[in-house]
Amino acid sequence: MSSGDTIDGGGASSTSIVEYDIEDKPPAGEAVPLGVQHLLAMFLSTVALPIVIAGAIGLGQSDTTFLLQMALLVAGVATIVQAYPIGPVGARLPIVMGTSAIFVAPLIDVGSQFGLAAIFGAVILAAPVEIVLGYFIDDLKGLFPPLVTGVVVMLVGLTLIPVAMDYAAGGPGAATYGNVENVGLAALVLLVAVGVNQFFDGFLRMTSVLIAVVVGYVAAVPLGLLDLSGVATAGWVSFPVPLRYGVEFHPSAILVVAFAYIITAIETIGDISGTTESVGRDPEGDELKGGLVADGVMSGIAGIFGAFPNTSFSQNVGLISFTGVASRYVVAICGVFLILLGFVPKVAAVVAAMPNPVLGGAAIVLFGMIFSVGVRILTRGAQLTQRNLTIVATSIVLGLGVEVRPDVLSSLPEDLRLLAGSGLIAGGVTALVLNLVLPSDETPVREPAAVTTDGGAEES
């Protein structure tokens, strides 16, 4: 499909700049680096989240390494299943999967109280919640209109901004946090990504983020920011071991994780909407159903093999929008690389050696694009009525409010505080509930009067 084609999607049309559509297969010389670009976009979150959870519940280095490898392996399989479904499991869309950030706080709480076996027991037993949501999505779709999904996608981008800035400054807690070398390297990556994307066409534009990361990787060498010592000590092969840590079932743990599955379903709906938005259409019922079912099924499998719940990765939705490459074939290649990394820790160590400022510079672009995709979903699918603007305003403010001022919830019970303290959960649930309870208002907000060349005003 050529750039600028207009696509009709369920009655709504928009102009979409697409280099490769969902069913297109770029030549291998382009598809492989484009798949690697998706890997780089999601790698930081995929490896960081298991490490954060493992550290918070006091696991040792060997257990942390195993959890990390299983996270990569399961993410690869789940990504391929989303792109090329197995029966009803999968969306048949370019969806990159990985460890869900929504589960981090609940799983830390469960692990701290009951241990690792209870985490995996809850992950496995609560997974059907999202599978059921997927099968009944046609009946429940009215709960998740563009107003709600747009707000959720916007909040994903907004709540990830501190992560991007922290890594651009050198990484949370780094002794050199915010020094000139770190910030300068992140700025270089950011400028190269934006510059290549805006001033070049074709393959260069599509690989702009990858080019920027490679430039940053090379530039880090003379700055002394590239540390490859971990590559030498990493092993060559690691194999999955089902139920290595056993399973335990605690009702409170299962309820907490089940609630997180509901929230991640909203995020997945938003990501699927953002993915199809990049090609100028709304998602189809089978795509929503298959995507949610795959989320639930693969998260249950993740629990069996020692990984945490998987979900669609919003930064890769941003990458699709940024590059114009929506090919599911490209995303499946990313899945293959993830599987390989899951079996070969030494290769993963090379990628993990990428300096934090390099990843931070790229993340600023990608997380910003996630927010932009949310804006597009919202403005294309929802009227800007006073009611809808009130929902957006309240949801965004509450979502960001609990992120930047978590102490406001300090008097709540611990379980509830951990859930309500997530900006995505607080804002997403607020949007969902307000959309259900506030009366309908079909009158759009009056646009300001247009000023004419003679100094008068035209009536809108």
C-alpha positions as a Python dict, from the first residue, in 0.01 Angstrom:
ca = {
    (1, 'M'): (0, 0, 0),
    (2, 'S'): (136, 338, -92),
    (3, 'S'): (167, 630, 145),
    (4, 'G'): (-138, 846, 184),
    (5, 'D'): (-400, 582, 91),
    (6, 'T'): (-740, 642, 246),
    (7, 'I'): (-881, 338, 418),
    (8, 'D'): (-1240, 287, 523),
    (9, 'G'): (-1271, 116, 858),
    (10, 'G'): (-1621, 40, 978),
    (11, 'G'): (-1775, 359, 852),
    (12, 'A'): (-1490, 582, 962),
    (13, 'S'): (-1224, 690, 721),
    (14, 'S'): (-891, 854, 775),
    (15, 'T'): (-572, 916, 588),
    (16, 'S'): (-309, 663, 689),
    (17, 'I'): (56, 679, 591),
    (18, 'V'): (149, 312, 563),
    (19, 'E'): (464, 171, 408),
    (20, 'Y'): (363, -193, 470),
    (21, 'D'): (7, -297, 555),
    (22, 'I'): (-86, -576, 795),
    (23, 'E'): (-75, -853, 533),
    (24, 'D'): (233, -723, 349),
    (25, 'K'): (563, -913, 363),
    (26, 'P'): (867, -689, 318),
    (27, 'P'): (1175, -853, 161),
    (28, 'A'): (1401, -1026, 412),
    (29, 'G'): (1664, -752, 386),
    (30, 'E'): (1408, -509, 526),
    (31, 'A'): (1193, -740, 738),
    (32, 'V'): (1476, -864, 961),
    (33, 'P'): (1605, -523, 1074),
    (34, 'L'): (1247, -404, 1113),
    (35, 'G'): (1182, -703, 1339),
    (36, 'V'): (1497, -622, 1537),
    (37, 'Q'): (1368, -267, 1575),
    (38, 'H'): (1054, -400, 1742),
    (39, 'L'): (1274, -613, 1968),
    (40, 'L'): (1475, -310, 2074),
    (41, 'A'): (1156, -110, 2138),
    (42, 'M'): (1017, -363, 2385),
    (43, 'F'): (1333, -520, 2524),
    (44, 'L'): (1385, -276, 2809),
    (45, 'S'): (1039, -330, 2958),
    (46, 'T'): (1050, -705, 2899),
    (47, 'V'): (1373, -751, 3094),
    (48, 'A'): (1323, -473, 3347),
    (49, 'L'): (986, -582, 3487),
    (50, 'P'): (1085, -938, 3588),
    (51, 'I'): (1405, -799, 3742),
    (52, 'V'): (1203, -543, 3941),
    (53, 'I'): (961, -807, 4070),
    (54, 'A'): (1240, -1054, 4150),
    (55, 'G'): (1438, -792, 4339),
    (56, 'A'): (1137, -672, 4536),
    (57, 'I'): (1056, -1022, 4667),
    (58, 'G'): (1420, -1104, 4742),
    (59, 'L'): (1513, -1360, 4475),
    (60, 'G'): (1878, -1443, 4404),
    (61, 'Q'): (2072, -1396, 4083),
    (62, 'S'): (2013, -1745, 3941),
    (63, 'D'): (1636, -1728, 3994),
    (64, 'T'): (1625, -1377, 3848),
    (65, 'T'): (1816, -1491, 3539),
    (66, 'F'): (1578, -1783, 3488),
    (67, 'L'): (1270, -1560, 3521),
    (68, 'L'): (1421, -1319, 3269),
    (69, 'Q'): (1493, -1590, 3013),
    (70, 'M'): (1144, -1735, 3049),
    (71, 'A'): (996, -1387, 3005),
    (72, 'L'): (1175, -1354, 2669),
    (73, 'L'): (1078, -1704, 2556),
    (74, 'V'): (709, -1672, 2641),
    (75, 'A'): (696, -1322, 2490),
    (76, 'G'): (831, -1459, 2163),
    (77, 'V'): (579, -1740, 2143),
    (78, 'A'): (292, -1508, 2239),
    (79, 'T'): (396, -1252, 1977),
    (80, 'I'): (395, -1514, 1701),
    (81, 'V'): (55, -1643, 1818),
    (82, 'Q'): (-91, -1291, 1802),
    (83, 'A'): (41, -1244, 1448),
    (84, 'Y'): (-42, -1596, 1326),
    (85, 'P'): (-325, -1732, 1543),
    (86, 'I'): (-384, -2088, 1655),
    (87, 'G'): (-759, -2131, 1615),
    (88, 'P'): (-936, -1858, 1813),
    (89, 'V'): (-618, -1766, 2001),
    (90, 'G'): (-459, -1459, 1844),
    (91, 'A'): (-563, -1132, 1680),
    (92, 'R'): (-395, -1180, 1339),
    (93, 'L'): (-238, -839, 1394),
    (94, 'P'): (116, -702, 1444),
    (95, 'I'): (103, -717, 1825),
    (96, 'V'): (424, -753, 2023),
    (97, 'M'): (376, -925, 2358),
    (98, 'G'): (577, -902, 2677),
    (99, 'T'): (556, -889, 3057),
    (100, 'S'): (271, -661, 3161),
    (101, 'A'): (360, -357, 3371),
    (102, 'I'): (8, -356, 3517),
    (103, 'F'): (88, -668, 3719),
    (104, 'V'): (411, -544, 3876),
    (105, 'A'): (266, -392, 4195),
    (106, 'P'): (6, -668, 4256),
    (107, 'L'): (262, -945, 4201),
    (108, 'I'): (514, -781, 4434),
    (109, 'D'): (244, -767, 4700),
    (110, 'V'): (144, -1131, 4647),
    (111, 'G'): (506, -1247, 4637),
    (112, 'S'): (599, -1053, 4949),
    (113, 'Q'): (310, -1205, 5145),
    (114, 'F'): (290, -1559, 5008),
    (115, 'G'): (602, -1628, 4795),
    (116, 'L'): (678, -1704, 4433),
    (117, 'A'): (460, -2016, 4414),
    (118, 'A'): (156, -1808, 4508),
    (119, 'I'): (234, -1563, 4227),
    (120, 'F'): (231, -1835, 3966),
    (121, 'G'): (-77, -2000, 4118),
    (122, 'A'): (-269, -1673, 4096),
    (123, 'V'): (-141, -1599, 3745),
    (124, 'I'): (-257, -1939, 3620),
    (125, 'L'): (-592, -1954, 3801),
    (126, 'A'): (-697, -1595, 3720),
    (127, 'A'): (-599, -1606, 3351),
    (128, 'P'): (-945, -1732, 3241),
    (129, 'V'): (-1087, -1392, 3344),
    (130, 'E'): (-934, -1233, 3036),
    (131, 'I'): (-1019, -1533, 2818),
    (132, 'V'): (-1387, -1497, 2914),
    (133, 'L'): (-1372, -1124, 2844),
    (134, 'G'): (-1239, -1208, 2499),
    (135, 'Y'): (-1514, -1454, 2417),
    (136, 'F'): (-1785, -1210, 2523),
    (137, 'I'): (-1622, -899, 2383),
    (138, 'D'): (-1904, -847, 2131),
    (139, 'D'): (-2148, -814, 2421),
    (140, 'L'): (-1906, -613, 2635),
    (141, 'K'): (-1763, -394, 2360),
    (142, 'G'): (-1997, -113, 2456),
    (143, 'L'): (-1806, -84, 2784),
    (144, 'F'): (-1488, 5, 2596),
    (145, 'P'): (-1572, 273, 2335),
    (146, 'P'): (-1299, 493, 2179),
    (147, 'L'): (-1355, 740, 2465),
    (148, 'V'): (-1236, 482, 2720),
    (149, 'T'): (-970, 308, 2510),
    (150, 'G'): (-831, 642, 2394),
    (151, 'V'): (-791, 760, 2755),
    (152, 'V'): (-622, 431, 2851),
    (153, 'V'): (-372, 452, 2563),
    (154, 'M'): (-300, 816, 2645),
    (155, 'L'): (-236, 722, 3008),
    (156, 'V'): (-4, 440, 2903),
    (157, 'G'): (212, 694, 2721),
    (158, 'L'): (190, 957, 2994),
    (159, 'T'): (271, 721, 3282),
    (160, 'L'): (572, 582, 3093),
    (161, 'I'): (729, 926, 3051),
    (162, 'P'): (911, 914, 3389),
    (163, 'V'): (1059, 577, 3289),
    (164, 'A'): (1191, 721, 2964),
    (165, 'M'): (1336, 1026, 3138),
    (166, 'D'): (1499, 817, 3411),
    (167, 'Y'): (1678, 600, 3158),
    (168, 'A'): (1773, 901, 2947),
    (169, 'A'): (1942, 1042, 3259),
    (170, 'G'): (2137, 720, 3313),
    (171, 'G'): (1893, 490, 3489),
    (172, 'P'): (1712, 507, 3825),
    (173, 'G'): (1959, 537, 4110),
    (174, 'A'): (2265, 569, 3888),
    (175, 'A'): (2558, 754, 4042),
    (176, 'T'): (2593, 953, 3719),
    (177, 'Y'): (2220, 1028, 3698),
    (178, 'G'): (2160, 1341, 3490),
    (179, 'N'): (2522, 1409, 3395),
    (180, 'V'): (2610, 1569, 3061),
    (181, 'E'): (2725, 1243, 2898),
    (182, 'N'): (2401, 1060, 2973),
    (183, 'V'): (2167, 1341, 2875),
    (184, 'G'): (2375, 1424, 2567),
    (185, 'L'): (2373, 1062, 2447),
    (186, 'A'): (1997, 1037, 2497),
    (187, 'A'): (1950, 1365, 2311),
    (188, 'L'): (2162, 1234, 2023),
    (189, 'V'): (1944, 923, 1992),
    (190, 'L'): (1627, 1134, 2009),
    (191, 'L'): (1747, 1380, 1744),
    (192, 'V'): (1866, 1107, 1508),
    (193, 'A'): (1536, 917, 1540),
    (194, 'V'): (1324, 1225, 1472),
    (195, 'G'): (1556, 1360, 1202),
    (196, 'V'): (1581, 1037, 1003),
    (197, 'N'): (1206, 981, 1035),
    (198, 'Q'): (1115, 1328, 912),
    (199, 'F'): (1381, 1404, 652),
    (200, 'F'): (1411, 1066, 480),
    (201, 'D'): (1168, 830, 308),
    (202, 'G'): (1127, 459, 250),
    (203, 'F'): (1346, 212, 437),
    (204, 'L'): (1546, 479, 620),
    (205, 'R'): (1228, 629, 766),
    (206, 'M'): (1098, 286, 865),
    (207, 'T'): (1420, 199, 1051),
    (208, 'S'): (1472, 544, 1205),
    (209, 'V'): (1458, 421, 1566),
    (210, 'L'): (1692, 130, 1494),
    (211, 'I'): (1938, 364, 1322),
    (212, 'A'): (1925, 601, 1618),
    (213, 'V'): (1990, 319, 1865),
    (214, 'V'): (2288, 191, 1662),
    (215, 'V'): (2431, 545, 1648),
    (216, 'G'): (2385, 577, 2024),
    (217, 'Y'): (2542, 235, 2087),
    (218, 'V'): (2854, 336, 1890),
    (219, 'A'): (2868, 683, 2047),
    (220, 'A'): (2860, 526, 2394),
    (221, 'V'): (3200, 357, 2340),
    (222, 'P'): (3426, 667, 2361),
    (223, 'L'): (3209, 798, 2647),
    (224, 'G'): (3284, 487, 2850),
    (225, 'L'): (2914, 403, 2883),
    (226, 'L'): (2923, 59, 2717),
    (227, 'D'): (2987, -230, 2955),
    (228, 'L'): (3012, -575, 2795),
    (229, 'S'): (3145, -757, 3101),
    (230, 'G'): (2816, -940, 3152),
    (231, 'V'): (2844, -1104, 2810),
    (232, 'A'): (3150, -1309, 2908),
    (233, 'T'): (2986, -1451, 3221),
    (234, 'A'): (2649, -1532, 3060),
    (235, 'G'): (2571, -1891, 2965),
    (236, 'W'): (2507, -2015, 2613),
    (237, 'V'): (2188, -2218, 2656),
    (238, 'S'): (1894, -2215, 2897),
    (239, 'F'): (1587, -2442, 2875),
    (240, 'P'): (1235, -2395, 3018),
    (241, 'V'): (1139, -2596, 3327),
    (242, 'P'): (760, -2616, 3383),
    (243, 'L'): (644, -2541, 3739),
    (244, 'R'): (1001, -2502, 3860),
    (245, 'Y'): (880, -2307, 4163),
    (246, 'G'): (555, -2496, 4220),
    (247, 'V'): (212, -2336, 4267),
    (248, 'E'): (6, -2226, 4565),
    (249, 'F'): (-349, -2090, 4564),
    (250, 'H'): (-455, -1808, 4796),
    (251, 'P'): (-799, -1649, 4740),
    (252, 'S'): (-686, -1291, 4809),
    (253, 'A'): (-391, -1328, 4572),
    (254, 'I'): (-616, -1466, 4298),
    (255, 'L'): (-864, -1177, 4338),
    (256, 'V'): (-592, -914, 4317),
    (257, 'V'): (-444, -1070, 4002),
    (258, 'A'): (-789, -1122, 3848),
    (259, 'F'): (-860, -750, 3884),
    (260, 'A'): (-530, -675, 3712),
    (261, 'Y'): (-635, -900, 3423),
    (262, 'I'): (-947, -687, 3375),
    (263, 'I'): (-739, -371, 3360),
    (264, 'T'): (-486, -520, 3121),
    (265, 'A'): (-777, -622, 2897),
    (266, 'I'): (-865, -252, 2863),
    (267, 'E'): (-504, -179, 2774),
    (268, 'T'): (-505, -458, 2514),
    (269, 'I'): (-826, -325, 2360),
    (270, 'G'): (-659, 14, 2342),
    (271, 'D'): (-346, -133, 2184),
    (272, 'I'): (-547, -327, 1928),
    (273, 'S'): (-740, -10, 1849),
    (274, 'G'): (-413, 180, 1819),
    (275, 'T'): (-270, -85, 1587),
    (276, 'T'): (-565, -80, 1348),
    (277, 'E'): (-578, 299, 1375),
    (278, 'S'): (-231, 305, 1220),
    (279, 'V'): (-384, 161, 900),
    (280, 'G'): (-690, 383, 920),
    (281, 'R'): (-966, 155, 1049),
    (282, 'D'): (-1137, 29, 1362),
    (283, 'P'): (-1065, -320, 1500),
    (284, 'E'): (-1293, -606, 1400),
    (285, 'G'): (-1472, -826, 1651),
    (286, 'D'): (-1257, -1131, 1578),
    (287, 'E'): (-942, -924, 1624),
    (288, 'L'): (-1052, -801, 1967),
    (289, 'K'): (-1168, -1148, 2070),
    (290, 'G'): (-855, -1325, 1945),
    (291, 'G'): (-623, -1067, 2099),
    (292, 'L'): (-782, -1087, 2443),
    (293, 'V'): (-803, -1467, 2437),
    (294, 'A'): (-435, -1483, 2341),
    (295, 'D'): (-349, -1248, 2628),
    (296, 'G'): (-524, -1478, 2876),
    (297, 'V'): (-404, -1809, 2731),
    (298, 'M'): (-42, -1701, 2697),
    (299, 'S'): (-43, -1548, 3045),
    (300, 'G'): (-162, -1879, 3189),
    (301, 'I'): (113, -2060, 2997),
    (302, 'A'): (359, -1799, 3122),
    (303, 'G'): (270, -1890, 3480),
    (304, 'I'): (335, -2258, 3408),
    (305, 'F'): (681, -2188, 3267),
    (306, 'G'): (797, -1938, 3528),
    (307, 'A'): (713, -1610, 3356),
    (308, 'F'): (477, -1331, 3455),
    (309, 'P'): (154, -1236, 3270),
    (310, 'N'): (191, -1117, 2912),
    (311, 'T'): (10, -838, 2735),
    (312, 'S'): (39, -630, 2421),
    (313, 'F'): (318, -372, 2428),
    (314, 'S'): (204, -17, 2370),
    (315, 'Q'): (549, 112, 2273),
    (316, 'N'): (539, -115, 1970),
    (317, 'V'): (202, 33, 1877),
    (318, 'G'): (382, 367, 1886),
    (319, 'L'): (660, 224, 1669),
    (320, 'I'): (410, 109, 1408),
    (321, 'S'): (255, 454, 1396),
    (322, 'F'): (598, 623, 1390),
    (323, 'T'): (745, 410, 1110),
    (324, 'G'): (436, 322, 903),
    (325, 'V'): (523, -50, 911),
    (326, 'A'): (216, -251, 1019),
    (327, 'S'): (323, -590, 880),
    (328, 'R'): (243, -883, 1108),
    (329, 'Y'): (518, -1075, 929),
    (330, 'V'): (772, -825, 1065),
    (331, 'V'): (633, -861, 1418),
    (332, 'A'): (652, -1242, 1391),
    (333, 'I'): (1022, -1206, 1311),
    (334, 'C'): (1054, -1012, 1635),
    (335, 'G'): (889, -1308, 1808),
    (336, 'V'): (1143, -1549, 1660),
    (337, 'F'): (1429, -1335, 1791),
    (338, 'L'): (1269, -1328, 2136),
    (339, 'I'): (1250, -1708, 2139),
    (340, 'L'): (1616, -1731, 2040),
    (341, 'L'): (1710, -1489, 2316),
    (342, 'G'): (1509, -1701, 2559),
    (343, 'F'): (1728, -2000, 2481),
    (344, 'V'): (2062, -1817, 2452),
    (345, 'P'): (2140, -1595, 2752),
    (346, 'K'): (2472, -1478, 2606),
    (347, 'V'): (2298, -1319, 2307),
    (348, 'A'): (2049, -1152, 2539),
    (349, 'A'): (2341, -1013, 2739),
    (350, 'V'): (2472, -832, 2431),
    (351, 'V'): (2139, -657, 2383),
    (352, 'A'): (2105, -593, 2756),
    (353, 'A'): (2444, -418, 2752),
    (354, 'M'): (2294, -129, 2561),
    (355, 'P'): (2348, 186, 2772),
    (356, 'N'): (2047, 325, 2956),
    (357, 'P'): (2066, 670, 2789),
    (358, 'V'): (2042, 507, 2445),
    (359, 'L'): (1727, 322, 2542),
    (360, 'G'): (1596, 634, 2715),
    (361, 'G'): (1640, 851, 2407),
    (362, 'A'): (1448, 603, 2193),
    (363, 'A'): (1182, 558, 2461),
    (364, 'I'): (1104, 931, 2467),
    (365, 'V'): (1001, 908, 2101),
    (366, 'L'): (806, 585, 2137),
    (367, 'F'): (622, 670, 2458),
    (368, 'G'): (527, 1007, 2314),
    (369, 'M'): (386, 832, 2009),
    (370, 'I'): (174, 610, 2233),
    (371, 'F'): (12, 922, 2375),
    (372, 'S'): (-42, 1054, 2022),
    (373, 'V'): (-211, 730, 1918),
    (374, 'G'): (-445, 765, 2217),
    (375, 'V'): (-531, 1119, 2108),
    (376, 'R'): (-609, 994, 1757),
    (377, 'I'): (-834, 716, 1889),
    (378, 'L'): (-1017, 962, 2111),
    (379, 'T'): (-1067, 1239, 1856),
    (380, 'R'): (-1161, 1007, 1570),
    (381, 'G'): (-1404, 792, 1764),
    (382, 'A'): (-1562, 1022, 2023),
    (383, 'Q'): (-1740, 1354, 1996),
    (384, 'L'): (-1590, 1635, 2201),
    (385, 'T'): (-1902, 1694, 2406),
    (386, 'Q'): (-1896, 1854, 2749),
    (387, 'R'): (-1967, 1510, 2900),
    (388, 'N'): (-1681, 1339, 2717),
    (389, 'L'): (-1434, 1618, 2791),
    (390, 'T'): (-1528, 1591, 3159),
    (391, 'I'): (-1456, 1216, 3150),
    (392, 'V'): (-1121, 1272, 2979),
    (393, 'A'): (-1020, 1548, 3218),
    (394, 'T'): (-1117, 1361, 3533),
    (395, 'S'): (-958, 1033, 3421),
    (396, 'I'): (-629, 1187, 3311),
    (397, 'V'): (-594, 1403, 3622),
    (398, 'L'): (-670, 1116, 3860),
    (399, 'G'): (-447, 876, 3666),
    (400, 'L'): (-150, 1112, 3668),
    (401, 'G'): (-231, 1236, 4017),
    (402, 'V'): (-181, 901, 4190),
    (403, 'E'): (140, 850, 3991),
    (404, 'V'): (302, 1178, 4094),
    (405, 'R'): (154, 1193, 4446),
    (406, 'P'): (117, 830, 4564),
    (407, 'D'): (111, 935, 4931),
    (408, 'V'): (-246, 1058, 4884),
    (409, 'L'): (-349, 692, 4912),
    (410, 'S'): (-138, 614, 5218),
    (411, 'S'): (-441, 553, 5444),
    (412, 'L'): (-584, 278, 5220),
    (413, 'P'): (-527, -93, 5289),
    (414, 'E'): (-208, -220, 5125),
    (415, 'D'): (-375, -433, 4854),
    (416, 'L'): (-610, -154, 4753),
    (417, 'R'): (-332, 106, 4768),
    (418, 'L'): (-114, -92, 4531),
    (419, 'L'): (-395, -118, 4277),
    (420, 'A'): (-531, 235, 4312),
    (421, 'G'): (-178, 376, 4301),
    (422, 'S'): (-138, 271, 3938),
    (423, 'G'): (-217, 565, 3713),
    (424, 'L'): (-336, 329, 3441),
    (425, 'I'): (-575, 151, 3676),
    (426, 'A'): (-702, 467, 3844),
    (427, 'G'): (-755, 656, 3520),
    (428, 'G'): (-882, 359, 3321),
    (429, 'V'): (-1141, 256, 3579),
    (430, 'T'): (-1249, 620, 3620),
    (431, 'A'): (-1307, 653, 3245),
    (432, 'L'): (-1495, 322, 3235),
    (433, 'V'): (-1722, 403, 3530),
    (434, 'L'): (-1794, 763, 3431),
    (435, 'N'): (-1880, 655, 3078),
    (436, 'L'): (-2138, 415, 3222),
    (437, 'V'): (-2300, 646, 3477),
    (438, 'L'): (-2297, 993, 3321),
    (439, 'P'): (-2599, 1080, 3104),
    (440, 'S'): (-2550, 1095, 2730),
    (441, 'D'): (-2470, 1433, 2577),
    (442, 'E'): (-2453, 1449, 2200),
    (443, 'T'): (-2395, 1824, 2175),
    (444, 'P'): (-2033, 1892, 2076),
    (445, 'V'): (-1844, 2169, 2251),
    (446, 'R'): (-1887, 2491, 2053),
    (447, 'E'): (-1576, 2574, 1851),
    (448, 'P'): (-1436, 2928, 1884),
    (449, 'A'): (-1550, 3169, 1617),
    (450, 'A'): (-1320, 3187, 1315),
    (451, 'V'): (-1157, 3527, 1254),
    (452, 'T'): (-1194, 3664, 900),
    (453, 'T'): (-937, 3866, 709),
    (454, 'D'): (-1137, 4187, 761),
    (455, 'G'): (-1120, 4154, 1140),
    (456, 'G'): (-1475, 4026, 1184),
    (457, 'A'): (-1579, 3686, 1309),
    (458, 'E'): (-1750, 3407, 1116),
    (459, 'E'): (-2013, 3193, 1284),
    (460, 'S'): (-1892, 2835, 1341),
}
